[in-house]
């Protein structure tokens, strides 16, 4: 496994000290999680990690966020959810010099993540898991951790994760077997609102650029067409290729950008509805 950059300046010191919390950590008041906690319970037995998740249902992205201030303001205009919570099941911890890493295995177009609390040098609402160029993983201190995942566009988002034992730099240690799991999110946007892509009159670099404003006009069309031409999966993947109204997959993301996406969007834009 390639060596990762460490997003904690004091990561090596903390890891070597063996500061494994393994319990709930107090946090300040945060935006709502979006529903009941859904724990991603991590076990370690005989050197092998295991996992069981409380609920297999997709977590519903709520929102959009509005009026959030300070660091949590990154969620304004985004639909978000923090129900998934990393939690150690049983009594275990890393060996001396070892560290537990939670890593997203690959980026998910359109899905971003921000830290739900500070730990091991990661600050609350710091970008995580490829967001804004962040590293794929973070060093986990063993306390229950609910991070915030967010998106702006309708669809299902499947984020593939891995938990493994590593050193302070994120290099996997021998003698331990990692475990993989998927975190699944769903964003439901009313068909009448799916053509609303950007704030009227906004331009690249503006804070409101790319955020819905309740009005469908030429700004939205321009934004989408530019995303489609550039191959931006986060914004231009809006329907399954070669589907028609009533087909399974119509209006659902498929991980590809084709003429079907452009056709689907233009029809929504013209009608202003589904």
C-alpha positions as CSV (number, residue, x, y, z in Angstrom):
1,X,0.0,0.0,0.0
2,X,1.4,3.4,-0.9
3,X,2.5,5.7,1.9
4,X,0.1,8.5,2.6
5,X,0.7,12.0,3.7
6,X,-0.2,12.4,7.4
7,X,-2.8,15.1,8.1
8,X,-1.6,15.4,11.7
9,X,1.6,17.2,12.4
10,X,2.0,15.3,15.7
11,X,0.7,12.0,14.4
12,X,3.9,10.0,15.0
13,X,4.1,11.2,18.6
14,X,0.5,10.3,19.3
15,X,0.7,6.9,17.6
16,X,3.8,5.9,19.5
17,X,2.2,7.0,22.8
18,X,-0.6,4.5,22.2
19,X,-3.4,7.0,22.9
20,X,-6.3,4.8,21.9
21,X,-9.5,6.2,23.4
22,X,-11.9,3.4,22.5
23,X,-15.0,5.3,23.9
24,X,-17.3,8.1,23.2
25,X,-15.7,11.5,23.0
26,X,-17.4,14.7,24.2
27,X,-18.1,17.1,21.3
28,X,-19.6,20.6,21.1
29,X,-23.1,21.2,19.7
30,X,-23.1,20.3,16.0
31,X,-25.6,20.3,13.1
32,X,-28.2,17.5,13.3
33,X,-27.0,14.1,12.2
34,X,-30.1,13.5,10.1
35,X,-31.6,10.7,12.2
36,X,-30.7,8.0,14.7
37,X,-27.0,7.1,15.0
38,X,-26.0,4.2,12.6
39,X,-22.8,2.7,14.1
40,X,-20.1,1.2,11.9
41,X,-18.9,-1.3,14.6
42,X,-15.3,-2.3,14.2
43,X,-13.9,-5.5,15.8
44,X,-10.4,-6.8,16.0
45,X,-9.8,-10.5,16.8
46,X,-6.7,-12.6,16.0
47,X,-5.2,-9.7,13.9
48,X,-8.3,-9.6,11.7
49,X,-10.6,-6.6,11.6
50,X,-14.3,-7.2,11.3
51,X,-17.4,-4.9,10.9
52,X,-21.1,-4.9,11.4
53,X,-23.3,-1.9,10.7
54,X,-26.4,-1.3,12.7
55,X,-28.6,-0.6,9.6
56,X,-28.0,-1.5,6.0
57,X,-30.5,1.2,4.8
58,X,-29.1,4.2,2.9
59,X,-28.6,7.3,5.0
60,X,-30.7,10.1,3.7
61,X,-28.9,13.4,3.0
62,X,-31.0,16.1,4.6
63,X,-31.1,19.9,4.0
64,X,-29.9,21.9,2.4
65,X,-28.0,23.5,5.3
66,X,-28.8,27.1,5.9
67,X,-27.5,29.8,8.4
68,X,-24.7,27.6,9.7
69,X,-21.8,29.7,10.9
70,X,-18.2,29.2,11.7
71,X,-16.4,26.0,10.5
72,X,-19.8,24.2,10.0
73,X,-20.7,26.8,7.4
74,X,-19.2,24.5,4.8
75,X,-22.5,22.6,4.9
76,X,-24.6,25.6,3.8
77,X,-26.3,24.9,0.6
78,X,-25.4,21.2,0.9
79,X,-27.6,18.2,1.8
80,X,-25.8,16.4,4.5
81,X,-25.9,13.4,6.9
82,X,-23.8,12.4,9.9
83,X,-25.6,9.3,11.1
84,X,-22.8,6.8,10.3
85,X,-20.5,6.6,13.4
86,X,-17.2,4.8,13.6
87,X,-17.2,2.8,16.9
88,X,-14.9,0.1,18.3
89,X,-16.8,-3.0,19.3
90,X,-15.3,-4.8,22.2
91,X,-12.0,-4.0,24.0
92,X,-9.0,-3.7,21.6
93,X,-6.5,-1.2,20.4
94,X,-3.4,-0.8,18.2
95,X,-0.1,-2.3,19.2
96,X,2.8,0.0,20.3
97,X,3.8,2.1,17.4
98,X,0.6,1.2,15.5
99,X,-2.4,3.3,14.5
100,X,-5.9,2.5,13.2
101,X,-6.7,4.2,9.9
102,X,-10.1,4.8,8.3
103,X,-9.7,5.2,4.6
104,X,-12.1,5.9,1.7
105,X,-10.8,3.6,-1.0
106,X,-11.6,5.9,-4.0
107,X,-13.4,9.3,-4.5
108,X,-17.1,9.3,-5.1
109,X,-18.0,12.1,-7.6
110,X,-20.4,14.6,-6.0
111,X,-19.9,13.3,-2.4
112,X,-17.8,15.3,0.1
113,X,-17.0,14.7,3.8
114,X,-16.0,16.9,6.7
115,X,-14.7,15.9,10.2
116,X,-17.4,15.8,12.9
117,X,-14.9,16.3,15.6
118,X,-11.2,16.9,16.3
119,X,-8.8,14.0,16.8
120,X,-5.1,13.2,16.4
121,X,-4.5,16.5,14.6
122,X,-7.7,16.5,12.5
123,X,-9.8,19.5,13.3
124,X,-13.6,19.7,13.3
125,X,-15.0,20.3,9.8
126,X,-11.7,19.8,8.2
127,X,-12.1,18.2,4.7
128,X,-11.7,14.4,4.7
129,X,-11.6,11.6,2.2
130,X,-10.5,13.4,-1.0
131,X,-12.6,16.4,-0.3
132,X,-10.8,19.6,-1.4
133,X,-7.6,17.5,-2.0
134,X,-7.6,15.8,1.4
135,X,-5.9,12.5,2.0
136,X,-8.1,9.4,1.6
137,X,-7.9,8.4,5.2
138,X,-7.6,9.7,8.8
139,X,-5.9,8.3,11.9
140,X,-8.7,7.2,14.3
141,X,-8.3,7.6,18.0
142,X,-10.9,5.0,18.9
143,X,-13.6,7.4,20.1
144,X,-17.1,7.3,18.4
145,X,-16.7,9.5,15.3
146,X,-19.6,10.9,13.3
147,X,-18.3,12.7,10.2
148,X,-20.6,14.7,7.9
149,X,-21.1,13.6,4.3
150,X,-22.7,16.0,1.9
151,X,-23.9,16.3,-1.7
152,X,-25.9,18.7,-3.9
153,X,-27.3,16.5,-6.6
154,X,-30.1,13.8,-6.6
155,X,-29.0,10.2,-6.5
156,X,-27.4,7.3,-4.5
157,X,-23.8,7.6,-3.4
158,X,-21.8,4.5,-2.4
159,X,-18.6,5.3,-0.6
160,X,-16.2,2.3,-0.3
161,X,-14.2,2.3,2.9
162,X,-11.4,0.3,4.6
163,X,-10.2,0.1,8.2
164,X,-6.7,-1.2,8.7
165,X,-3.7,-1.2,11.0
166,X,-0.9,1.1,9.9
167,X,2.0,3.0,11.2
168,X,2.1,6.8,11.8
169,X,2.4,7.5,8.1
170,X,-0.5,5.3,7.0
171,X,1.6,2.4,5.7
172,X,-0.2,-0.9,6.4
173,X,1.4,-3.1,9.1
174,X,1.9,-6.8,8.4
175,X,0.1,-9.3,10.6
176,X,-3.2,-7.5,10.4
177,X,-6.1,-8.1,8.0
178,X,-8.1,-5.0,7.0
179,X,-11.8,-4.9,6.6
180,X,-13.8,-3.2,3.9
181,X,-17.4,-1.9,3.9
182,X,-19.6,0.5,1.9
183,X,-21.3,3.6,3.4
184,X,-24.4,4.4,1.3
185,X,-26.2,7.7,1.0
186,X,-29.3,8.8,-0.8
187,X,-30.3,12.3,-1.8
188,X,-33.9,12.7,-2.9
189,X,-34.6,16.0,-4.8
190,X,-38.1,16.7,-6.1
191,X,-38.2,16.4,-9.9
192,X,-39.4,20.0,-10.2
193,X,-36.2,21.1,-8.5
194,X,-33.6,19.0,-10.3
195,X,-32.8,21.6,-13.0
196,X,-32.0,24.2,-10.3
197,X,-28.2,24.1,-10.4
198,X,-26.9,27.6,-9.6
199,X,-27.8,30.9,-8.2
200,X,-29.1,33.5,-10.8
201,X,-26.3,35.7,-12.0
202,X,-23.5,33.8,-10.2
203,X,-20.2,33.1,-11.9
204,X,-17.2,30.8,-11.2
205,X,-15.6,31.8,-8.0
206,X,-18.8,33.3,-6.5
207,X,-19.9,31.7,-3.2
208,X,-23.3,31.0,-4.6
209,X,-22.0,29.4,-7.9
210,X,-23.3,25.9,-8.2
211,X,-25.9,26.2,-5.4
212,X,-29.6,26.0,-6.0
213,X,-31.6,29.2,-5.4
214,X,-35.2,28.1,-6.2
215,X,-35.1,29.7,-9.7
216,X,-34.5,27.9,-13.0
217,X,-33.0,30.2,-15.6
218,X,-30.2,30.5,-18.1
219,X,-27.6,30.4,-15.3
220,X,-28.6,26.9,-14.5
221,X,-28.5,25.8,-18.1
222,X,-25.0,27.4,-18.6
223,X,-23.7,25.7,-15.5
224,X,-24.9,22.2,-16.5
225,X,-23.8,22.4,-20.1
226,X,-20.3,23.5,-19.0
227,X,-20.2,20.6,-16.5
228,X,-21.4,18.2,-19.2
229,X,-18.8,19.3,-21.7
230,X,-16.0,19.1,-19.1
231,X,-17.1,15.6,-18.1
232,X,-17.8,16.5,-14.5
233,X,-19.4,13.4,-13.0
234,X,-20.3,15.3,-9.8
235,X,-22.7,17.6,-11.6
236,X,-23.4,16.2,-15.1
237,X,-24.2,12.6,-14.3
238,X,-28.0,12.8,-14.0
239,X,-29.5,9.7,-15.6
240,X,-28.6,6.2,-16.8
241,X,-27.5,6.0,-20.4
242,X,-30.1,5.1,-23.0
243,X,-33.1,5.3,-20.6
244,X,-36.4,6.9,-21.2
245,X,-39.2,8.2,-18.9
246,X,-40.6,5.3,-17.0
247,X,-37.5,3.1,-17.4
248,X,-35.6,1.8,-14.4
249,X,-32.6,4.1,-14.0
250,X,-34.3,7.1,-15.6
251,X,-33.1,10.1,-13.7
252,X,-30.6,8.1,-11.6
253,X,-26.8,8.5,-11.7
254,X,-24.9,5.7,-13.4
255,X,-21.3,6.8,-13.2
256,X,-21.0,7.9,-16.8
257,X,-21.7,11.0,-18.8
258,X,-23.5,10.5,-22.1
259,X,-25.9,12.3,-24.5
260,X,-28.7,10.9,-22.3
261,X,-27.6,13.2,-19.4
262,X,-27.6,16.3,-21.6
263,X,-31.1,15.3,-23.1
264,X,-32.5,14.6,-19.6
265,X,-31.3,17.9,-18.2
266,X,-32.5,20.1,-21.1
267,X,-35.9,18.5,-20.9
268,X,-36.0,19.2,-17.2
269,X,-34.8,22.8,-17.8
270,X,-37.4,23.5,-20.4
271,X,-40.3,22.1,-18.4
272,X,-39.0,23.3,-15.1
273,X,-40.3,20.1,-13.7
274,X,-40.2,16.3,-14.0
